[in-house]
Protein backbone atom coordinates (compact mmCIF):
# COMPACT_ATOMS: atom_id res chain seq x y z
CA UNK A 1 0.00 0.00 0.00
CA UNK A 2 1.39 3.40 -0.96
CA UNK A 3 2.10 5.99 1.72
CA UNK A 4 1.94 9.77 1.71
CA UNK A 5 5.53 10.69 2.54
CA UNK A 6 6.46 14.26 3.40
CA UNK A 7 9.84 15.78 2.59
CA UNK A 8 11.41 18.92 4.04
CA UNK A 9 13.47 20.49 1.25
CA UNK A 10 14.69 24.10 1.30
CA UNK A 11 17.54 25.74 -0.59
CA UNK A 12 18.39 27.83 2.46
CA UNK A 13 20.04 24.73 3.92
CA UNK A 14 22.72 25.06 1.25
CA UNK A 15 24.01 28.33 2.71
CA UNK A 16 25.71 26.94 5.83
CA UNK A 17 29.40 26.32 5.21
CA UNK A 18 29.30 27.35 1.57
CA UNK A 19 32.78 27.85 0.14
CA UNK A 20 34.58 25.84 2.81
CA UNK A 21 36.53 22.64 2.27
CA UNK A 22 34.78 20.32 4.70
CA UNK A 23 33.26 16.82 4.65
CA UNK A 24 29.82 18.21 5.59
CA UNK A 25 29.56 20.09 2.32
CA UNK A 26 26.49 21.81 0.87
CA UNK A 27 26.93 19.50 -2.13
CA UNK A 28 25.42 16.72 -0.03
CA UNK A 29 22.01 18.38 -0.21
CA UNK A 30 22.50 19.76 -3.71
CA UNK A 31 22.82 16.21 -5.02
CA UNK A 32 19.86 14.93 -2.99
CA UNK A 33 17.65 17.82 -4.10
CA UNK A 34 18.57 17.24 -7.74
CA UNK A 35 17.50 13.62 -7.33
CA UNK A 36 14.23 14.66 -5.68
CA UNK A 37 13.48 17.28 -8.33
CA UNK A 38 13.94 14.87 -11.22
CA UNK A 39 10.62 14.69 -13.15
CA UNK A 40 10.20 10.97 -12.44
CA UNK A 41 10.60 11.57 -8.69
CA UNK A 42 9.26 15.03 -7.82
CA UNK A 43 5.57 14.10 -7.86
CA UNK A 44 5.97 11.26 -5.38
CA UNK A 45 6.41 13.37 -2.23
CA UNK A 46 4.42 15.91 -0.27
CA UNK A 47 6.41 19.06 0.41
CA UNK A 48 6.73 20.23 4.02
CA UNK A 49 7.77 23.82 4.65
CA UNK A 50 10.77 24.66 6.79
CA UNK A 51 10.61 27.17 9.63
CA UNK A 52 12.97 28.58 12.22
CA UNK A 53 13.02 27.02 15.65
CA UNK A 54 12.24 29.54 18.37
CA UNK A 55 14.59 30.20 21.27
CA UNK A 56 12.17 28.47 23.61
CA UNK A 57 12.16 25.36 21.45
CA UNK A 58 15.95 25.26 21.28
CA UNK A 59 16.24 25.82 25.02
CA UNK A 60 14.31 22.64 25.73
CA UNK A 61 17.62 20.95 24.83
CA UNK A 62 20.30 23.66 24.82
CA UNK A 63 21.42 26.12 27.48
CA UNK A 64 20.45 29.75 26.85
CA UNK A 65 24.11 30.77 26.98
CA UNK A 66 24.91 28.31 24.20
CA UNK A 67 22.09 29.59 22.01
CA UNK A 68 23.44 33.11 22.61
CA UNK A 69 26.94 31.98 21.65
CA UNK A 70 25.78 30.50 18.35
CA UNK A 71 23.62 33.57 17.68
CA UNK A 72 26.72 35.75 18.01
CA UNK A 73 28.33 33.94 15.07
CA UNK A 74 25.69 35.31 12.69
CA UNK A 75 27.21 37.51 10.02
CA UNK A 76 30.80 36.49 10.81
CA UNK A 77 32.68 34.84 7.99
CA UNK A 78 33.99 31.96 10.10
CA UNK A 79 33.89 30.93 13.76
CA UNK A 80 35.68 27.77 14.90
CA UNK A 81 33.36 25.92 17.29
CA UNK A 82 35.48 22.80 17.75
CA UNK A 83 38.23 21.11 15.69
CA UNK A 84 35.63 19.64 13.30
CA UNK A 85 32.85 22.22 13.44
CA UNK A 86 32.69 25.67 11.88
CA UNK A 87 30.03 28.37 11.83
CA UNK A 88 29.81 30.68 8.85
CA UNK A 89 27.76 33.86 8.50
CA UNK A 90 24.53 31.96 7.79
CA UNK A 91 24.98 29.06 10.21
CA UNK A 92 22.84 30.32 13.10
CA UNK A 93 19.92 30.99 10.77
CA UNK A 94 20.36 27.68 8.94
CA UNK A 95 20.72 25.61 12.11
CA UNK A 96 17.49 27.11 13.49
CA UNK A 97 15.88 26.25 10.18
CA UNK A 98 17.12 22.63 10.41
CA UNK A 99 15.59 22.12 13.86
CA UNK A 100 12.39 23.88 12.82
CA UNK A 101 12.10 21.89 9.62
CA UNK A 102 12.26 18.64 11.56
CA UNK A 103 9.61 19.86 14.00
CA UNK A 104 7.38 20.63 11.03
CA UNK A 105 7.99 17.10 9.73
CA UNK A 106 6.91 15.71 13.10
CA UNK A 107 3.81 17.90 13.15
CA UNK A 108 2.90 16.75 9.65
CA UNK A 109 3.06 13.11 10.73
CA UNK A 110 1.29 13.65 14.05
CA UNK A 111 -1.54 15.63 12.45
CA UNK A 112 -2.07 13.00 9.77
CA UNK A 113 -1.19 15.36 6.94
CA UNK A 114 1.44 12.79 5.94
CA UNK A 115 1.98 9.16 6.92
CA UNK A 116 5.71 9.54 7.44
CA UNK A 117 8.32 12.19 6.69
CA UNK A 118 12.00 12.80 5.99
CA UNK A 119 13.61 16.15 6.87
CA UNK A 120 16.49 16.56 4.42
CA UNK A 121 18.26 19.31 6.31
CA UNK A 122 21.69 20.45 7.38
CA UNK A 123 23.66 21.01 9.50
CA UNK A 124 23.21 17.64 11.21
CA UNK A 125 22.53 17.49 14.92
CA UNK A 126 23.05 14.37 16.98
CA UNK A 127 26.49 15.31 18.39
CA UNK A 128 25.32 18.70 19.67
CA UNK A 129 25.05 18.72 23.45
CA UNK A 130 23.36 21.14 25.82
CA UNK A 131 26.28 23.59 25.70
CA UNK A 132 28.50 22.28 22.91
CA UNK A 133 28.59 22.19 19.13
CA UNK A 134 30.61 19.26 17.85
CA UNK A 135 31.04 16.74 15.06
CA UNK A 136 29.64 19.07 12.36
CA UNK A 137 26.50 19.59 14.51
CA UNK A 138 25.16 22.92 15.84
CA UNK A 139 21.72 22.32 17.38
CA UNK A 140 20.48 18.81 18.10
CA UNK A 141 17.67 18.53 15.59
CA UNK A 142 16.33 15.16 16.70
CA UNK A 143 16.43 16.00 20.40
CA UNK A 144 14.69 19.33 19.81
CA UNK A 145 12.13 17.47 17.71
CA UNK A 146 11.50 14.85 20.37
CA UNK A 147 11.07 17.50 23.08
CA UNK A 148 8.65 19.30 20.78
CA UNK A 149 6.62 16.13 20.24
CA UNK A 150 6.44 15.50 23.97
CA UNK A 151 5.34 19.07 24.67
CA UNK A 152 2.98 19.81 21.79
CA UNK A 153 1.42 16.41 21.25
CA UNK A 154 1.44 15.12 24.84
CA UNK A 155 3.26 11.92 23.95
CA UNK A 156 4.54 9.57 26.63
CA UNK A 157 6.73 7.17 24.61
CA UNK A 158 9.06 8.10 21.73
CA UNK A 159 11.58 5.74 20.17
CA UNK A 160 14.71 7.30 18.65
CA UNK A 161 16.68 4.94 16.40
CA UNK A 162 20.12 6.23 15.39
CA UNK A 163 21.90 4.26 12.64
CA UNK A 164 24.54 6.93 11.90
CA UNK A 165 28.15 5.72 11.76
CA UNK A 166 28.94 7.74 14.88
CA UNK A 167 27.36 7.58 18.32
CA UNK A 168 24.84 10.34 18.97
CA UNK A 169 26.37 11.53 22.22
CA UNK A 170 24.30 14.71 22.25
CA UNK A 171 21.02 12.83 21.87
CA UNK A 172 22.05 10.37 24.55
CA UNK A 173 22.88 13.22 26.92
CA UNK A 174 19.52 14.90 26.32
CA UNK A 175 17.50 11.84 27.37
CA UNK A 176 19.90 9.95 29.66
CA UNK A 177 17.64 10.39 32.69
CA UNK A 178 14.37 10.22 30.71
CA UNK A 179 12.00 7.25 30.53
CA UNK A 180 9.67 8.75 27.92
CA UNK A 181 12.35 8.49 25.22
CA UNK A 182 14.02 5.20 24.33
CA UNK A 183 17.32 5.88 22.55
CA UNK A 184 18.81 3.04 20.47
CA UNK A 185 22.12 3.53 18.67
CA UNK A 186 24.28 1.41 16.41
CA UNK A 187 27.69 2.91 15.66
CA UNK A 188 31.23 2.02 14.64
CA UNK A 189 33.54 1.35 17.55
CA UNK A 190 36.23 2.39 18.06
CA UNK A 191 35.38 5.72 16.54
CA UNK A 192 34.34 9.31 17.08
CA UNK A 193 33.21 10.61 19.58
CA UNK A 194 34.39 7.76 21.82
CA UNK A 195 31.08 7.40 23.68
CA UNK A 196 28.30 4.87 23.29
CA UNK A 197 29.69 1.90 25.17
CA UNK A 198 27.20 -0.87 25.96
CA UNK A 199 27.47 -0.05 29.66
CA UNK A 200 25.99 3.41 29.01
CA UNK A 201 22.33 2.59 29.63
CA UNK A 202 20.85 5.66 31.29
CA UNK A 203 20.59 6.97 34.81
CA UNK A 204 17.89 7.29 37.44
CA UNK A 205 14.44 7.06 35.84
CA UNK A 206 16.17 6.68 32.48
CA UNK A 207 18.13 3.55 33.40
CA UNK A 208 17.54 1.00 30.67
CA UNK A 209 16.18 3.56 28.20
CA UNK A 210 19.53 4.12 26.48
CA UNK A 211 20.67 1.10 24.46
CA UNK A 212 24.00 1.22 22.64
CA UNK A 213 25.16 -1.48 20.26
CA UNK A 214 28.71 -0.63 19.17
CA UNK A 215 29.83 -2.53 16.07
CA UNK A 216 33.29 -3.34 14.81
CA UNK A 217 34.41 -1.99 11.43
CA UNK A 218 33.16 -4.04 8.52
CA UNK A 219 29.56 -4.53 9.69
CA UNK A 220 27.36 -5.17 6.68
CA UNK A 221 23.69 -5.16 5.72
CA UNK A 222 22.99 -8.52 7.32
CA UNK A 223 24.49 -7.65 10.69
CA UNK A 224 22.68 -4.31 10.89
CA UNK A 225 19.37 -5.95 10.02
CA UNK A 226 19.91 -8.65 12.65
CA UNK A 227 20.66 -6.03 15.31
CA UNK A 228 17.50 -4.12 14.49
CA UNK A 229 15.29 -7.20 14.23
CA UNK A 230 16.67 -9.23 17.12
CA UNK A 231 17.52 -6.47 19.61
CA UNK A 232 15.55 -3.33 18.85
CA UNK A 233 12.25 -4.90 17.75
CA UNK A 234 11.56 -6.94 20.91
CA UNK A 235 12.41 -3.99 23.15
CA UNK A 236 10.36 -1.57 21.02
CA UNK A 237 7.32 -3.85 21.20
CA UNK A 238 7.57 -3.85 24.97
CA UNK A 239 8.09 -0.07 25.04
CA UNK A 240 5.10 0.53 22.70
CA UNK A 241 6.23 3.77 21.04
CA UNK A 242 3.69 6.40 20.02
CA UNK A 243 6.14 7.93 17.53
CA UNK A 244 9.37 6.71 15.95
CA UNK A 245 12.13 9.19 15.11
CA UNK A 246 15.25 8.26 13.16
CA UNK A 247 18.69 9.85 13.09
CA UNK A 248 19.34 8.79 9.51
CA UNK A 249 23.06 9.04 8.92
CA UNK A 250 24.37 7.36 5.78
CA UNK A 251 28.06 7.21 6.71
CA UNK A 252 27.79 3.43 7.35
CA UNK A 253 27.56 3.27 3.53
CA UNK A 254 30.15 0.94 2.03
CA UNK A 255 31.96 3.75 0.22
CA UNK A 256 31.90 6.49 2.85
CA UNK A 257 35.26 8.23 3.36
CA UNK A 258 34.80 8.60 7.13
CA UNK A 259 33.76 5.04 7.94
CA UNK A 260 34.63 1.39 7.51
CA UNK A 261 31.16 -0.14 7.42
CA UNK A 262 29.61 -1.98 4.47
CA UNK A 263 25.94 -1.01 4.36
CA UNK A 264 24.43 -0.67 0.87
CA UNK A 265 21.42 1.37 -0.27
CA UNK A 266 19.43 -1.87 -0.16
CA UNK A 267 20.56 -2.38 3.42
CA UNK A 268 19.27 1.03 4.45
CA UNK A 269 15.97 0.20 2.74
CA UNK A 270 15.81 -2.97 4.86
CA UNK A 271 16.40 -1.01 8.08
CA UNK A 272 13.72 1.42 6.99
CA UNK A 273 11.28 -1.44 6.43
CA UNK A 274 11.96 -2.82 9.91
CA UNK A 275 11.17 0.58 11.44
CA UNK A 276 8.15 1.21 9.22
CA UNK A 277 6.70 -2.14 10.25
CA UNK A 278 7.22 -1.23 13.91
CA UNK A 279 5.52 2.11 13.30
CA UNK A 280 2.58 0.41 11.58
CA UNK A 281 2.29 -2.03 14.48
CA UNK A 282 2.44 0.45 17.34
CA UNK A 283 1.89 4.05 16.32
CA UNK A 284 -0.29 4.26 13.27
CA UNK A 285 2.70 4.41 10.95
CA UNK A 286 3.97 7.66 12.49
CA UNK A 287 7.69 7.87 11.69
CA UNK A 288 9.91 10.88 10.96
CA UNK A 289 13.53 10.82 9.83
CA UNK A 290 16.12 13.57 9.90
CA UNK A 291 19.34 13.55 7.91
CA UNK A 292 22.57 13.21 9.88
CA UNK A 293 25.87 12.11 8.29
CA UNK A 294 26.88 10.62 4.96
CA UNK A 295 29.89 12.00 3.08
CA UNK A 296 30.12 10.03 -0.16
CA UNK A 297 27.81 12.34 -2.10
CA UNK A 298 26.87 9.84 -4.79
CA UNK A 299 26.34 7.05 -2.27
CA UNK A 300 24.39 9.34 0.05
CA UNK A 301 22.01 10.21 -2.77
CA UNK A 302 21.48 6.55 -3.68
CA UNK A 303 20.80 5.68 -0.03
CA UNK A 304 18.32 8.51 0.51
CA UNK A 305 16.49 7.51 -2.67
CA UNK A 306 16.28 3.87 -1.54
CA UNK A 307 14.93 4.90 1.86
CA UNK A 308 12.34 7.27 0.40
CA UNK A 309 11.07 4.67 -2.07
CA UNK A 310 10.62 2.28 0.83
CA UNK A 311 8.82 4.96 2.86
CA UNK A 312 6.28 5.63 0.12
CA UNK A 313 5.81 1.91 -0.53
CA UNK A 314 7.02 1.98 -4.13
CA UNK A 315 9.49 -0.69 -3.11
CA UNK A 316 8.77 -3.00 -0.24
CA UNK A 317 11.32 -5.24 1.41
CA UNK A 318 9.56 -8.51 2.14
CA UNK A 319 9.84 -10.66 5.24
CA UNK A 320 11.40 -13.36 3.06
CA UNK A 321 14.12 -10.96 1.97
CA UNK A 322 14.90 -9.99 5.56
CA UNK A 323 15.07 -13.62 6.67
CA UNK A 324 17.35 -14.53 3.76
CA UNK A 325 19.61 -11.57 4.51
CA UNK A 326 20.11 -12.29 8.20
CA UNK A 327 20.81 -15.92 7.41
CA UNK A 328 24.04 -14.82 5.78
CA UNK A 329 25.73 -13.74 9.01
CA UNK A 330 28.21 -15.90 10.88
CA UNK A 331 29.56 -16.54 14.36
CA UNK A 332 30.88 -13.03 14.92
CA UNK A 333 27.38 -11.64 14.47
CA UNK A 334 26.01 -14.22 16.89
CA UNK A 335 28.47 -13.03 19.52
CA UNK A 336 27.52 -9.38 19.00
CA UNK A 337 23.83 -10.21 19.41
CA UNK A 338 24.35 -12.50 22.41
CA UNK A 339 26.50 -9.99 24.32
CA UNK A 340 23.99 -7.21 23.73
CA UNK A 341 21.08 -9.41 24.81
CA UNK A 342 22.83 -10.27 28.09
CA UNK A 343 23.19 -6.59 28.93
CA UNK A 344 19.68 -5.58 27.84
CA UNK A 345 17.78 -8.53 29.33
CA UNK A 346 17.78 -7.31 32.97
CA UNK A 347 15.96 -4.16 31.88
CA UNK A 348 13.89 -5.60 29.05
CA UNK A 349 13.11 -9.31 29.68
CA UNK A 350 11.75 -9.82 26.19
CA UNK A 351 14.14 -12.24 24.53
N, C-alpha and C positions, 0 to 999 in steps of 0.2 A: 504494500500500500504506500502510495506516495505521501510525502510529508511537506508541509509548508515551512521551509527553512529560511530564517532571517539572516542577513549578512550586514554587519557594520563595515562600511567602506567610505573613506573620506580622504581626499587628497591632502588635507591639512596634516595628516600623519607623516607625509613625506618630508615635512620641513625640518623636523628634529634631526640634527646631526648632518645636514646636507653639506657636502663639500669636504667632509672629514674622511680620512682613511681609517676605517673601523669595521670589525666584523658585523656589527649591527647596523648595516647600511640601509639607507632609504630604498635601495634597489630591491630589497627583499619584498617590500610591498608593491613597488612598481611592477615587478614581474607577476605577483599574485593578481593585482588589479587588471593587468592586461589579459590574464587568463580568464578572469571573471567577466570581463567586458567583451570577450569574443562573442560574435553573434549566436553561436550554437550553445553558449552557456548563460548569457546575460539574463535570459527570460526565466531561468529556473529558480531564481532566488527572490525573496522579498527584501527590499532595502529597508534598513533601520538607520535612522538619523543618529549622528553623533551629537554629543553635548558636553559642556564642561562640567566636571565635578565641582561641587561647591566646597568651600572650606570646611563646613560642618561635616560633609560626607567624607572628605579626606581625613579629618581629625578623628573619625571613628577608628582609624588604624594608625595614623601618624601623629606625632607630637606637633602642637602648634608651632614650636620653634623650628622644627624641621620644614614644615610647610613654608614658613617665613623665609628660611634659608634658600629653598628652591625658588621661591618667588623673586628673591633678590638677584637671581641669575638672568632674569628676563631682560632682553636687550643687549646683553653682554656677548661678545663674539665667542668666548669659550671660557668655561669654568670647570676645572678638574674636580670631580666629586670623589673619586677614588681611582686607583691605578687603572681600572678598566672602564670607568664611567665618566662621561663628559656631558656637560650641559652647554648647549649653544643658545643663541638669542631667542629661539622659538620653543625651547624645551619645556619651560614651565607651562606654557599654553598647551602644547601638544600632549604633555603628560596628563594634564587635567582632562583633556579631550579623550585620552585613552581610557582613563577610569570611568568617565561619564558615558562613553560609548558602550562599555561593557555593562554598566548599569541599565542603559536603555535596552540592551539585548536581553537582560534578565527580565525587565519589565514586559517586554514583548512576549516572552515565553510564559511568564506568570499570568498575564492578562488573557492569554489564548490567541493573541494576534498572530503569533507563529507557534509552530509545534516545538521547534528547537532553533538554536541560533549560534552563529560564529562571529565573534568580534575580531575582525582582522585589523588590528591596531598596533601601534608602536608609540613609545618605547615599551618593551616588556615590563613585567612587574614582580615576579615571584621572589626575587632576591631582596627587594626593598623592605627594610625593617622600619620600626616605629620612628627611628631617628637617623636612618642611614640609607643613602642610595648606594647601590653596589651591583656588580655583575650586569651592567648595561641597563639596570632597572632604576626608575625614579620613584614613582608611586606604585604601590602594590595593587594592581588592577583587580586581581581575583579576590584578594582580601577585602578591598573596599566594596566590591560587588556582593560578596557574601554578607558583610555587615549591612549593606543596603537591603538585601533580601530579608534578613532577619527583622530589620526595623520596619520596612514599608509593608511587607507582606505577612508579618507575624509568624514566620516559619519557626519550627522547633528543631528540624533535623535537615542539615545540608551536608551532602557528600562532596568533597573536593578530591578529584583524581588528578594527579600531576605526573605525566609521563615524560616531561622534559629530561634531557640528558643530565641536568644538574639538579641537585636537591634544592627545593624551594624553602630555604631557611627563613625568609621573611614571612611566608605564609604559615609555616610551622610556628614561628614566634607569635603571630597574631592570635592563634587559636590553641596554644599549648595548654592553657588551663580552662578550655571551653569544651563542654559536652554536647553542645548543639551542632558543632561542626566536626565531622570525621574527616581527617586529612590523611590521604594515602598517596605515598610517593614511591615511584621507582626511579633510580638514578644510577649513573656510573660511579663506581667506587673502586679505587681511590679517584678523587676528582674534586674540582671546585664545587662548593666553597669549603669542603671538609666536614660538613655536618651531615646529619641524616643517618646516623648509625642505628642499627636495629634496637638498641637499648633506649633510644629517645622515643618515648611512648606517651608523653604528656605528663601533666602534674596536677595534683589536687583533683578537682572535679573533671579535669580533662585527661586523667590517667587512662590509657587504653584507647584514646580517640586520636592519637597520632600513630600511624603505622608506616614505618619506613622499610623498604625492601631494596637495599643496595645490591647492585649487580656488577659482576666483574666485566671488564672490557670483552667485547665479542658477543654479547647477548644478541640473539636474533629474534625474528618474528615469533617462532614457536615458544621460546622461553617467555617472552613478554606476554603472549596470550595465555600461557599456563599460569603465570603469576596473577593475572587479572581474573581468570576464571576460577582458579583453585584457592586463591587467598582473598582477593577483594570481594568477589561475588558472595561467598557465604557470609562474610562480615556485613556487607551492605544489606543483605536480605534480613539480617537480624536488626540492623540499625534502622531500616525502613525510611530511606531518605524521601523528603518531600520535593527536593530539587537536587540535580546533579550539575556541578560545575567542573570544568576541565581546564587545567593549565596545559594547553596543547603546544608543547615545544617539539620541534621536528629535528633537533640536533642528534637524537638517536639514529637518524637516517644513515644508511650504510656508507654514504659518501660525504658525510659532514666533516669539515676541516677541524672542528674542535672536539670531536668525539671519536670513539673506537667501537661503537655499537654497529649492528648490522640489520636494522629494521628497514623494511622496504615500504613503498607506498601501500602495497597490499596489506602489509602488517599493520600499518596505522588504520586502515579501513577495518581490519579485524578487531582491533582494540575499540574502535568507534562502535562497531556492532555490539560488542559485549556491553558497553555502557548504554547504548540506546535500548537494548533489551532490558537492562536493569531499570532504566527510566520508564519504559512502557509498563513494567511489572509493578513499580512502586509509586511513581509520581506522575502518572498521566502523560508520560513522554517528555516531561519538562527537563531539558538539558541545554546548557549554554557553555560554549567554549570561548576561550580567549587565547590569542596567539602569544606564545612566549618565544623560545629560541628557534634556531634553524638557520644555518649559515652557508649552506650550499644552495644558492639561489634557484638553480634549476630543479634540484631535488626537493627543496621546500615547496615549490610551486606544484610539482607532481603530487606530493604528499597532501597538501591542502585540497587539491582537486579530488583526490581519492576519498578523503574524509567527507567532503561536502556531498559527493555523489552518494555516499553511504547514508548521510544524514537525510537527504531528500528521498531516499529509497529507490533511486535509479539503478544502483547496484545494491545487492543485498548478500552479504556473507552468510552462508547457510550453516546450520549446526554441523552438518557433515563435513564442511570445509574446516571448521574450527577443530573438530575431533581429529581429522586427518593431520592437521598442522601440529597439534600438540603431541601427537604420537611420534613425531620425528625427533623429540628431545631425548637426551641420554641421561646417564647417571649423575652428571654434574647438575643438571636441572633438578633432578630428584632431591639432591642434597640442599639446594637453594630453597626449594619448597618446604622440605621437612624442617629445616632450621627455622624458617619463618613461622611455620605452624606452631612449633614448640613455644615460641615467644608470644605469639598472639593468643593461643588457646586459653591461658588463664583469664584473659579479659573477654574473650569472645569464644565460648565453648560451642563452636558450630561445626567443627570438622569431623 
